[in-house]
Amino acid sequence: MRIHIRRTGGFAGIERRAEVDTSARPDADDWHTLATQSLDQGHNEPPVGTPDGFSYQITVDGRTVYCSDPRLTDEQRKLITRVMKEGA
């Protein structure tokens, strides 16, 4: 499973991207569960965010959803944090 996060917005408006391939990871099942929950809770169109807040595009194996601060679910926040930390 390939998980790609694109973050835009914020005070400086800088875009950041990160991606994780879970296929060879021993914790792939945990990633899969978190990614599935995040996709199910996302929006098909970018939601209206807040001034200087971050907006996210989550793509998992070709399926894309959108979410934004401060209305991220716990699962979305955890997935985004993990991908941004561990992804390249």
WOBELGI-V595641 format. One line per field, one symbol per residue. phi: phi as a letter, one per 30 degrees, with the letter a starting at -180 (. if undefined). psi: psi as a letter, one per 20 degrees, with the letter a starting at -180 (. if undefined). A space follows every 10 residues. Layout:
phi = ???
psi = ???
This chain:
phi = .ccbcbcbji ddiddbbabb ccecddcedd dddddddddd cdcdbdddcc eidccbccbb hjccbbaadc cddeddddde dddddcdc
psi = ppppppprbr gikppqqqqp oihjqhkhhg gggggggggh irqhqprpaq pjrqqqoppo lipprqrqqj kqrhgggggg ggghgir.
